[in-house]
Amino acid sequence: MWRYCLLLIIFSCFSSGCVYRRMTILSDPPGARVFVNNVEVGTTPCSVPTNSFIDYGNYRFTLFKDGFEPLTVLEPVPPDWWQYPGLDFFAEISPFDNRDRRIFTYQLQPMREKSGDELKQQADEFRQRAGGGMLPPPPVPLPPGGQP
């Protein structure tokens, strides 16, 4: 029995394949700055570095381009069937290369101009978030002697 185990270990060491993961982000129009989980990875079209795509789950993509509305998307990235626990061990040691390539395409919307009423409403919202628009007065500087 131990011979079979030893043979299996030697076989798996010399015949191990690899799992290649690649995530590509495209946008229309191209040239948008791409952030993945708040880390800038490049401009579209771009491939996410391998060290940023090592786990499956939800990824937050944010795209910015001058003249277009910013776009933030929470994108689910489920594992392939051969990446589920139990099966992933055999995918890693198989003599075949397994490729997991994901391509995400997003349409950016042109920036629309806001009317005066919309700008006023937005300014009022900012004032309310800042504490009602009332800021404390700035400190009065003292003259060089330290006495007022």
VMD Tcl script that builds the backbone (N, CA, C; Angstrom):
set m [mol new atoms 444]
animate dup $m
set s [atomselect $m all]
$s set {name element resname resid chain x y z} {
  {N N MET 1 A 0.826 -1.198 0.000}
  {CA C MET 1 A 0.000 0.000 0.000}
  {C C MET 1 A 0.867 1.257 0.000}
  {N N TRP 2 A 1.933 1.259 0.770}
  {CA C TRP 2 A 2.782 2.450 0.836}
  {C C TRP 2 A 3.476 2.715 -0.489}
  {N N ARG 3 A 3.686 1.658 -1.268}
  {CA C ARG 3 A 4.304 1.852 -2.588}
  {C C ARG 3 A 3.384 2.644 -3.505}
  {N N TYR 4 A 2.098 2.348 -3.426}
  {CA C TYR 4 A 1.133 3.073 -4.249}
  {C C TYR 4 A 1.072 4.548 -3.835}
  {N N CYS 5 A 1.111 4.788 -2.545}
  {CA C CYS 5 A 1.099 6.170 -2.057}
  {C C CYS 5 A 2.352 6.906 -2.514}
  {N N LEU 6 A 3.481 6.262 -2.411}
  {CA C LEU 6 A 4.740 6.878 -2.844}
  {C C LEU 6 A 4.707 7.143 -4.350}
  {N N LEU 7 A 4.193 6.193 -5.104}
  {CA C LEU 7 A 4.089 6.364 -6.546}
  {C C LEU 7 A 3.152 7.527 -6.896}
  {N N LEU 8 A 2.055 7.660 -6.192}
  {CA C LEU 8 A 1.113 8.755 -6.419}
  {C C LEU 8 A 1.760 10.103 -6.100}
  {N N ILE 9 A 2.524 10.175 -5.033}
  {CA C ILE 9 A 3.197 11.430 -4.667}
  {C C ILE 9 A 4.232 11.801 -5.716}
  {N N ILE 10 A 5.027 10.839 -6.150}
  {CA C ILE 10 A 6.043 11.124 -7.171}
  {C C ILE 10 A 5.380 11.538 -8.481}
  {N N PHE 11 A 4.322 10.853 -8.871}
  {CA C PHE 11 A 3.611 11.194 -10.097}
  {C C PHE 11 A 3.047 12.615 -10.030}
  {N N SER 12 A 2.449 12.971 -8.895}
  {CA C SER 12 A 1.839 14.293 -8.781}
  {C C SER 12 A 2.895 15.400 -8.752}
  {N N CYS 13 A 4.076 15.124 -8.253}
  {CA C CYS 13 A 5.133 16.139 -8.239}
  {C C CYS 13 A 5.656 16.427 -9.644}
  {N N PHE 14 A 5.753 15.416 -10.469}
  {CA C PHE 14 A 6.336 15.601 -11.793}
  {C C PHE 14 A 5.302 15.911 -12.879}
  {N N SER 15 A 4.052 15.754 -12.578}
  {CA C SER 15 A 3.058 15.977 -13.622}
  {C C SER 15 A 2.080 17.091 -13.266}
  {N N SER 16 A 2.456 17.946 -12.346}
  {CA C SER 16 A 1.495 18.964 -11.925}
  {C C SER 16 A 1.329 20.037 -12.991}
  {N N GLY 17 A 0.091 20.416 -13.183}
  {CA C GLY 17 A -0.237 21.478 -14.123}
  {C C GLY 17 A -0.397 22.780 -13.370}
  {N N CYS 18 A -0.995 23.723 -14.001}
  {CA C CYS 18 A -1.185 25.035 -13.391}
  {C C CYS 18 A -2.611 25.504 -13.605}
  {N N VAL 19 A -3.012 26.421 -12.754}
  {CA C VAL 19 A -4.289 27.100 -12.932}
  {C C VAL 19 A -3.965 28.548 -13.244}
  {N N TYR 20 A -4.371 29.005 -14.427}
  {CA C TYR 20 A -4.145 30.380 -14.848}
  {C C TYR 20 A -5.451 31.147 -14.700}
  {N N ARG 21 A -5.382 32.262 -13.996}
  {CA C ARG 21 A -6.556 33.103 -13.810}
  {C C ARG 21 A -6.295 34.456 -14.452}
  {N N ARG 22 A -7.277 34.950 -15.198}
  {CA C ARG 22 A -7.154 36.276 -15.814}
  {C C ARG 22 A -8.529 36.924 -15.829}
  {N N MET 23 A -8.555 38.185 -15.424}
  {CA C MET 23 A -9.772 38.975 -15.430}
  {C C MET 23 A -9.512 40.191 -16.320}
  {N N THR 24 A -10.324 40.371 -17.363}
  {CA C THR 24 A -10.148 41.475 -18.297}
  {C C THR 24 A -11.348 42.403 -18.206}
  {N N ILE 25 A -11.070 43.711 -18.129}
  {CA C ILE 25 A -12.123 44.718 -18.040}
  {C C ILE 25 A -12.115 45.523 -19.335}
  {N N LEU 26 A -13.270 45.607 -19.974}
  {CA C LEU 26 A -13.445 46.391 -21.198}
  {C C LEU 26 A -14.500 47.457 -20.942}
  {N N SER 27 A -14.399 48.565 -21.636}
  {CA C SER 27 A -15.436 49.590 -21.521}
  {C C SER 27 A -15.698 50.199 -22.888}
  {N N ASP 28 A -16.895 50.719 -23.035}
  {CA C ASP 28 A -17.246 51.455 -24.238}
  {C C ASP 28 A -17.656 52.841 -23.779}
  {N N PRO 29 A -16.889 53.864 -24.045}
  {CA C PRO 29 A -15.663 53.938 -24.828}
  {C C PRO 29 A -14.455 53.453 -24.018}
  {N N PRO 30 A -13.395 53.026 -24.711}
  {CA C PRO 30 A -12.191 52.589 -24.018}
  {C C PRO 30 A -11.437 53.777 -23.415}
  {N N GLY 31 A -10.492 53.475 -22.545}
  {CA C GLY 31 A -9.668 54.518 -21.940}
  {C C GLY 31 A -10.117 54.944 -20.563}
  {N N ALA 32 A -11.045 54.223 -19.952}
  {CA C ALA 32 A -11.499 54.558 -18.609}
  {C C ALA 32 A -10.506 54.018 -17.578}
  {N N ARG 33 A -10.286 54.784 -16.510}
  {CA C ARG 33 A -9.448 54.306 -15.410}
  {C C ARG 33 A -10.230 53.265 -14.628}
  {N N VAL 34 A -9.566 52.156 -14.292}
  {CA C VAL 34 A -10.236 51.041 -13.635}
  {C C VAL 34 A -9.662 50.853 -12.236}
  {N N PHE 35 A -10.564 50.740 -11.262}
  {CA C PHE 35 A -10.200 50.415 -9.889}
  {C C PHE 35 A -10.887 49.105 -9.541}
  {N N VAL 36 A -10.136 48.164 -8.991}
  {CA C VAL 36 A -10.697 46.897 -8.520}
  {C C VAL 36 A -10.515 46.866 -7.015}
  {N N ASN 37 A -11.633 46.826 -6.301}
  {CA C ASN 37 A -11.615 46.873 -4.840}
  {C C ASN 37 A -10.780 48.060 -4.348}
  {N N ASN 38 A -11.010 49.226 -4.953}
  {CA C ASN 38 A -10.375 50.495 -4.599}
  {C C ASN 38 A -8.879 50.553 -4.883}
  {N N VAL 39 A -8.361 49.682 -5.744}
  {CA C VAL 39 A -6.957 49.706 -6.158}
  {C C VAL 39 A -6.932 49.917 -7.666}
  {N N GLU 40 A -6.209 50.957 -8.110}
  {CA C GLU 40 A -6.149 51.234 -9.544}
  {C C GLU 40 A -5.321 50.165 -10.244}
  {N N VAL 41 A -5.875 49.604 -11.334}
  {CA C VAL 41 A -5.182 48.537 -12.064}
  {C C VAL 41 A -4.840 48.929 -13.494}
  {N N GLY 42 A -5.313 50.085 -13.974}
  {CA C GLY 42 A -4.973 50.508 -15.329}
  {C C GLY 42 A -6.130 51.186 -16.020}
  {N N THR 43 A -6.022 51.284 -17.348}
  {CA C THR 43 A -7.084 51.867 -18.162}
  {C C THR 43 A -7.598 50.807 -19.130}
  {N N THR 44 A -8.880 50.902 -19.440}
  {CA C THR 44 A -9.491 49.897 -20.305}
  {C C THR 44 A -8.988 50.040 -21.731}
  {N N PRO 45 A -8.826 48.937 -22.425}
  {CA C PRO 45 A -8.967 47.555 -21.968}
  {C C PRO 45 A -7.765 47.150 -21.115}
  {N N CYS 46 A -8.020 46.476 -20.004}
  {CA C CYS 46 A -6.908 46.088 -19.139}
  {C C CYS 46 A -7.179 44.725 -18.516}
  {N N SER 47 A -6.097 44.065 -18.184}
  {CA C SER 47 A -6.164 42.798 -17.469}
  {C C SER 47 A -5.768 43.046 -16.029}
  {N N VAL 48 A -6.544 42.501 -15.130}
  {CA C VAL 48 A -6.267 42.649 -13.704}
  {C C VAL 48 A -5.054 41.794 -13.373}
  {N N PRO 49 A -4.090 42.338 -12.637}
  {CA C PRO 49 A -2.920 41.536 -12.275}
  {C C PRO 49 A -3.323 40.256 -11.548}
  {N N THR 50 A -2.550 39.218 -11.770}
  {CA C THR 50 A -2.866 37.912 -11.194}
  {C C THR 50 A -2.956 37.964 -9.680}
  {N N ASN 51 A -2.129 38.794 -9.043}
  {CA C ASN 51 A -2.168 38.848 -7.586}
  {C C ASN 51 A -3.445 39.507 -7.063}
  {N N SER 52 A -4.227 40.164 -7.929}
  {CA C SER 52 A -5.509 40.735 -7.523}
  {C C SER 52 A -6.673 39.787 -7.787}
  {N N PHE 53 A -6.439 38.726 -8.557}
  {CA C PHE 53 A -7.502 37.764 -8.876}
  {C C PHE 53 A -7.070 36.384 -8.396}
  {N N ILE 54 A -7.045 36.207 -7.092}
  {CA C ILE 54 A -6.664 34.915 -6.536}
  {C C ILE 54 A -7.833 34.249 -5.823}
  {N N ASP 55 A -8.845 35.017 -5.490}
  {CA C ASP 55 A -10.011 34.477 -4.790}
  {C C ASP 55 A -11.263 34.728 -5.614}
  {N N TYR 56 A -12.267 33.939 -5.337}
  {CA C TYR 56 A -13.571 34.134 -5.972}
  {C C TYR 56 A -14.471 34.844 -4.980}
  {N N GLY 57 A -15.518 35.438 -5.466}
  {CA C GLY 57 A -16.432 36.191 -4.613}
  {C C GLY 57 A -16.880 37.440 -5.342}
  {N N ASN 58 A -17.133 38.498 -4.584}
  {CA C ASN 58 A -17.597 39.755 -5.170}
  {C C ASN 58 A -16.424 40.716 -5.323}
  {N N TYR 59 A -16.351 41.343 -6.487}
  {CA C TYR 59 A -15.337 42.341 -6.778}
  {C C TYR 59 A -16.039 43.660 -7.070}
  {N N ARG 60 A -15.487 44.753 -6.532}
  {CA C ARG 60 A -16.045 46.081 -6.794}
  {C C ARG 60 A -15.202 46.737 -7.889}
  {N N PHE 61 A -15.830 46.958 -9.047}
  {CA C PHE 61 A -15.184 47.622 -10.168}
  {C C PHE 61 A -15.688 49.057 -10.226}
  {N N THR 62 A -14.764 50.002 -10.322}
  {CA C THR 62 A -15.112 51.405 -10.480}
  {C C THR 62 A -14.381 51.932 -11.705}
  {N N LEU 63 A -15.128 52.554 -12.619}
  {CA C LEU 63 A -14.560 53.087 -13.856}
  {C C LEU 63 A -14.797 54.590 -13.912}
  {N N PHE 64 A -13.731 55.338 -14.257}
  {CA C PHE 64 A -13.798 56.790 -14.397}
  {C C PHE 64 A -13.270 57.180 -15.769}
  {N N LYS 65 A -13.963 58.098 -16.415}
  {CA C LYS 65 A -13.480 58.670 -17.678}
  {C C LYS 65 A -14.038 60.078 -17.784}
  {N N ASP 66 A -13.179 61.020 -18.179}
  {CA C ASP 66 A -13.619 62.402 -18.330}
  {C C ASP 66 A -14.773 62.474 -19.325}
  {N N GLY 67 A -15.803 63.228 -18.929}
  {CA C GLY 67 A -16.963 63.412 -19.794}
  {C C GLY 67 A -18.016 62.325 -19.651}
  {N N PHE 68 A -17.777 61.356 -18.748}
  {CA C PHE 68 A -18.722 60.255 -18.554}
  {C C PHE 68 A -19.012 60.082 -17.065}
  {N N GLU 69 A -20.199 59.571 -16.784}
  {CA C GLU 69 A -20.582 59.313 -15.399}
  {C C GLU 69 A -19.683 58.225 -14.812}
  {N N PRO 70 A -19.243 58.374 -13.553}
  {CA C PRO 70 A -18.496 57.284 -12.921}
  {C C PRO 70 A -19.405 56.058 -12.785}
  {N N LEU 71 A -18.822 54.898 -12.908}
  {CA C LEU 71 A -19.585 53.655 -12.829}
  {C C LEU 71 A -18.972 52.756 -11.766}
  {N N THR 72 A -19.781 52.333 -10.805}
  {CA C THR 72 A -19.340 51.389 -9.776}
  {C C THR 72 A -20.254 50.181 -9.832}
  {N N VAL 73 A -19.651 49.004 -9.940}
  {CA C VAL 73 A -20.409 47.758 -10.071}
  {C C VAL 73 A -19.853 46.746 -9.080}
  {N N LEU 74 A -20.732 46.065 -8.369}
  {CA C LEU 74 A -20.332 44.945 -7.519}
  {C C LEU 74 A -20.579 43.683 -8.337}
  {N N GLU 75 A -19.502 43.082 -8.805}
  {CA C GLU 75 A -19.587 41.960 -9.761}
  {C C GLU 75 A -19.297 40.640 -9.051}
  {N N PRO 76 A -20.253 39.693 -9.062}
  {CA C PRO 76 A -19.969 38.371 -8.494}
  {C C PRO 76 A -19.082 37.565 -9.437}
  {N N VAL 77 A -18.065 36.915 -8.887}
  {CA C VAL 77 A -17.158 36.078 -9.674}
  {C C VAL 77 A -17.181 34.684 -9.039}
  {N N PRO 78 A -18.103 33.821 -9.499}
  {CA C PRO 78 A -18.185 32.477 -8.922}
  {C C PRO 78 A -17.068 31.581 -9.460}
  {N N PRO 79 A -16.687 30.577 -8.700}
  {CA C PRO 79 A -15.631 29.667 -9.185}
  {C C PRO 79 A -16.150 28.741 -10.277}
  {N N ASP 80 A -15.226 28.284 -11.130}
  {CA C ASP 80 A -15.565 27.245 -12.100}
  {C C ASP 80 A -15.794 25.932 -11.350}
  {N N TRP 81 A -16.367 24.955 -12.033}
  {CA C TRP 81 A -16.715 23.701 -11.369}
  {C C TRP 81 A -15.478 23.007 -10.809}
  {N N TRP 82 A -14.327 23.171 -11.423}
  {CA C TRP 82 A -13.127 22.485 -10.973}
  {C C TRP 82 A -12.392 23.250 -9.869}
  {N N GLN 83 A -12.978 24.367 -9.391}
  {CA C GLN 83 A -12.370 25.134 -8.313}
  {C C GLN 83 A -13.098 24.982 -6.980}
  {N N TYR 84 A -14.059 24.083 -6.914}
  {CA C TYR 84 A -14.753 23.849 -5.654}
  {C C TYR 84 A -13.876 23.011 -4.726}
  {N N PRO 85 A -14.021 23.211 -3.410}
  {CA C PRO 85 A -13.203 22.448 -2.465}
  {C C PRO 85 A -13.323 20.943 -2.711}
  {N N GLY 86 A -12.189 20.298 -2.714}
  {CA C GLY 86 A -12.135 18.867 -3.004}
  {C C GLY 86 A -11.672 18.638 -4.430}
  {N N LEU 87 A -12.361 19.267 -5.379}
  {CA C LEU 87 A -11.969 19.153 -6.782}
  {C C LEU 87 A -10.764 20.028 -7.106}
  {N N ASP 88 A -10.591 21.112 -6.360}
  {CA C ASP 88 A -9.497 22.035 -6.666}
  {C C ASP 88 A -8.126 21.391 -6.472}
  {N N PHE 89 A -8.017 20.463 -5.554}
  {CA C PHE 89 A -6.740 19.768 -5.343}
  {C C PHE 89 A -6.325 19.027 -6.614}
  {N N PHE 90 A -7.270 18.326 -7.204}
  {CA C PHE 90 A -6.966 17.560 -8.417}
  {C C PHE 90 A -6.721 18.476 -9.614}
  {N N ALA 91 A -7.368 19.638 -9.642}
  {CA C ALA 91 A -7.116 20.596 -10.720}
  {C C ALA 91 A -5.699 21.153 -10.625}
  {N N GLU 92 A -5.212 21.333 -9.409}
  {CA C GLU 92 A -3.866 21.879 -9.223}
  {C C GLU 92 A -2.781 20.859 -9.577}
  {N N ILE 93 A -3.033 19.582 -9.319}
  {CA C ILE 93 A -1.986 18.582 -9.570}
  {C C ILE 93 A -2.176 17.831 -10.881}
  {N N SER 94 A -3.230 18.148 -11.619}
  {CA C SER 94 A -3.444 17.447 -12.882}
  {C C SER 94 A -2.363 17.852 -13.882}
  {N N PRO 95 A -2.067 17.014 -14.846}
  {CA C PRO 95 A -1.034 17.356 -15.826}
  {C C PRO 95 A -1.501 18.369 -16.865}
  {N N PHE 96 A -2.723 18.843 -16.740}
  {CA C PHE 96 A -3.279 19.788 -17.708}
  {C C PHE 96 A -3.268 21.199 -17.133}
  {N N ASP 97 A -3.170 22.165 -18.011}
  {CA C ASP 97 A -3.282 23.557 -17.602}
  {C C ASP 97 A -4.754 23.941 -17.598}
  {N N ASN 98 A -5.219 24.480 -16.478}
  {CA C ASN 98 A -6.596 24.933 -16.362}
  {C C ASN 98 A -6.602 26.452 -16.442}
  {N N ARG 99 A -7.461 26.981 -17.289}
  {CA C ARG 99 A -7.523 28.427 -17.487}
  {C C ARG 99 A -8.890 28.945 -17.048}
  {N N ASP 100 A -8.841 29.998 -16.244}
  {CA C ASP 100 A -10.058 30.665 -15.795}
  {C C ASP 100 A -9.977 32.106 -16.276}
  {N N ARG 101 A -10.650 32.398 -17.369}
  {CA C ARG 101 A -10.599 33.727 -17.959}
  {C C ARG 101 A -11.976 34.370 -17.861}
  {N N ARG 102 A -12.021 35.541 -17.251}
  {CA C ARG 102 A -13.276 36.288 -17.099}
  {C C ARG 102 A -13.138 37.610 -17.845}
  {N N ILE 103 A -14.160 37.950 -18.620}
  {CA C ILE 103 A -14.183 39.208 -19.360}
  {C C ILE 103 A -15.441 39.971 -18.944}
  {N N PHE 104 A -15.242 41.195 -18.494}
  {CA C PHE 104 A -16.347 42.043 -18.076}
  {C C PHE 104 A -16.362 43.278 -18.962}
  {N N THR 105 A -17.523 43.578 -19.537}
  {CA C THR 105 A -17.675 44.714 -20.439}
  {C C THR 105 A -18.719 45.663 -19.857}
  {N N TYR 106 A -18.376 46.961 -19.835}
  {CA C TYR 106 A -19.277 47.959 -19.264}
  {C C TYR 106 A -19.470 49.106 -20.245}
  {N N GLN 107 A -20.674 49.636 -20.261}
  {CA C GLN 107 A -21.034 50.771 -21.102}
  {C C GLN 107 A -21.075 52.009 -20.208}
  {N N LEU 108 A -20.236 52.998 -20.514}
  {CA C LEU 108 A -20.228 54.238 -19.745}
  {C C LEU 108 A -21.250 55.208 -20.330}
  {N N GLN 109 A -21.942 55.917 -19.451}
  {CA C GLN 109 A -22.962 56.871 -19.873}
  {C C GLN 109 A -22.370 58.282 -19.915}
  {N N PRO 110 A -22.675 59.053 -20.960}
  {CA C PRO 110 A -22.155 60.422 -21.020}
  {C C PRO 110 A -22.635 61.238 -19.825}
  {N N MET 111 A -21.758 62.150 -19.386}
  {CA C MET 111 A -22.098 63.034 -18.268}
  {C C MET 111 A -23.215 63.955 -18.716}
  {N N ARG 112 A -24.239 64.048 -17.926}
  {CA C ARG 112 A -25.326 64.953 -18.288}
  {C C ARG 112 A -25.179 66.233 -17.472}
  {N N GLU 113 A -25.546 67.325 -18.094}
  {CA C GLU 113 A -25.434 68.612 -17.411}
  {C C GLU 113 A -26.605 68.772 -16.464}
  {N N LYS 114 A -26.300 69.284 -15.269}
  {CA C LYS 114 A -27.339 69.467 -14.263}
  {C C LYS 114 A -27.925 70.862 -14.384}
  {N N SER 115 A -29.225 70.944 -14.119}
  {CA C SER 115 A -29.891 72.243 -14.149}
  {C C SER 115 A -29.530 73.011 -12.873}
  {N N GLY 116 A -29.867 74.287 -12.854}
  {CA C GLY 116 A -29.598 75.125 -11.684}
  {C C GLY 116 A -30.293 74.601 -10.437}
  {N N ASP 117 A -31.525 74.093 -10.599}
  {CA C ASP 117 A -32.259 73.554 -9.448}
  {C C ASP 117 A -31.573 72.309 -8.882}
  {N N GLU 118 A -31.078 71.455 -9.773}
  {CA C GLU 118 A -30.386 70.253 -9.305}
  {C C GLU 118 A -29.097 70.607 -8.582}
  {N N LEU 119 A -28.360 71.601 -9.091}
  {CA C LEU 119 A -27.125 72.023 -8.423}
  {C C LEU 119 A -27.421 72.629 -7.054}
  {N N LYS 120 A -28.498 73.424 -6.952}
  {CA C LYS 120 A -28.863 74.014 -5.670}
  {C C LYS 120 A -29.264 72.928 -4.679}
  {N N GLN 121 A -30.029 71.934 -5.144}
  {CA C GLN 121 A -30.439 70.843 -4.265}
  {C C GLN 121 A -29.220 70.056 -3.788}
  {N N GLN 122 A -28.275 69.809 -4.663}
  {CA C GLN 122 A -27.064 69.082 -4.293}
  {C C GLN 122 A -26.234 69.891 -3.291}
  {N N ALA 123 A -26.148 71.202 -3.475}
  {CA C ALA 123 A -25.414 72.058 -2.539}
  {C C ALA 123 A -26.077 72.040 -1.171}
  {N N ASP 124 A -27.417 72.079 -1.140}
  {CA C ASP 124 A -28.124 72.012 0.142}
  {C C ASP 124 A -27.864 70.692 0.862}
  {N N GLU 125 A -27.821 69.591 0.092}
  {CA C GLU 125 A -27.532 68.282 0.705}
  {C C GLU 125 A -26.127 68.258 1.301}
  {N N PHE 126 A -25.156 68.849 0.590}
  {CA C PHE 126 A -23.790 68.908 1.110}
  {C C PHE 126 A -23.732 69.744 2.390}
  {N N ARG 127 A -24.462 70.856 2.415}
  {CA C ARG 127 A -24.480 71.696 3.615}
  {C C ARG 127 A -25.072 70.953 4.801}
  {N N GLN 128 A -26.145 70.199 4.563}
  {CA C GLN 128 A -26.767 69.443 5.651}
  {C C GLN 128 A -25.823 68.382 6.194}
  {N N ARG 129 A -25.088 67.707 5.298}
  {CA C ARG 129 A -24.123 66.691 5.740}
  {C C ARG 129 A -22.960 67.313 6.508}
  {N N ALA 130 A -22.669 68.581 6.222}
  {CA C ALA 130 A -21.559 69.259 6.892}
  {C C ALA 130 A -21.986 69.848 8.227}
  {N N GLY 131 A -23.190 69.595 8.671}
  {CA C GLY 131 A -23.624 70.092 9.975}
  {C C GLY 131 A -24.485 71.331 9.876}
  {N N GLY 132 A -25.338 71.383 8.911}
  {CA C GLY 132 A -26.260 72.497 8.789}
  {C C GLY 132 A -25.654 73.715 8.135}
  {N N GLY 133 A -24.470 73.593 7.612}
  {CA C GLY 133 A -23.857 74.715 6.928}
  {C C GLY 133 A -23.164 75.685 7.861}
  {N N MET 134 A -23.215 75.438 9.158}
  {CA C MET 134 A -22.588 76.335 10.113}
  {C C MET 134 A -21.226 75.779 10.506}
  {N N LEU 135 A -20.203 76.477 10.157}
  {CA C LEU 135 A -18.853 76.100 10.523}
  {C C LEU 135 A -18.381 77.011 11.641}
  {N N PRO 136 A -17.568 76.524 12.560}
  {CA C PRO 136 A -17.065 77.402 13.623}
  {C C PRO 136 A -16.161 78.470 13.012}
  {N N PRO 137 A -16.121 79.641 13.647}
  {CA C PRO 137 A -15.266 80.698 13.093}
  {C C PRO 137 A -13.799 80.305 13.201}
  {N N PRO 138 A -12.984 80.790 12.287}
  {CA C PRO 138 A -11.562 80.446 12.357}
  {C C PRO 138 A -10.931 81.108 13.584}
  {N N PRO 139 A -9.858 80.496 14.099}
  {CA C PRO 139 A -9.216 81.091 15.289}
  {C C PRO 139 A -8.558 82.429 14.905}
  {N N VAL 140 A -8.566 83.355 15.883}
  {CA C VAL 140 A -7.973 84.664 15.648}
  {C C VAL 140 A -6.478 84.565 15.906}
  {N N PRO 141 A -5.667 84.934 14.945}
  {CA C PRO 141 A -4.218 84.861 15.194}
  {C C PRO 141 A -3.770 85.885 16.216}
  {N N LEU 142 A -2.830 85.508 17.068}
  {CA C LEU 142 A -2.300 86.411 18.078}
  {C C LEU 142 A -1.168 87.248 17.485}
  {N N PRO 143 A -1.025 88.472 17.965}
  {CA C PRO 143 A 0.106 89.262 17.487}
  {C C PRO 143 A 1.430 88.692 17.980}
  {N N PRO 144 A 2.545 89.129 17.458}
  {CA C PRO 144 A 3.859 88.539 17.791}
  {C C PRO 144 A 4.175 88.506 19.276}
  {N N GLY 145 A 3.651 89.276 20.100}
  {CA C GLY 145 A 3.984 89.252 21.539}
  {C C GLY 145 A 3.196 88.230 22.308}
  {N N GLY 146 A 2.188 87.647 21.729}
  {CA C GLY 146 A 1.351 86.666 22.411}
  {C C GLY 146 A 0.207 87.289 23.169}
  {N N GLN 147 A 0.163 88.626 23.326}
  {CA C GLN 147 A -0.927 89.341 24.015}
  {C C GLN 147 A -1.867 89.942 22.993}
  {N N PRO 148 A -3.196 89.878 23.212}
  {CA C PRO 148 A -4.110 90.523 22.276}
  {C C PRO 148 A -4.086 92.031 22.365}
}
mol reanalyze $m
mol bondsrecalc $m
mol representation Tube
mol addrep $m
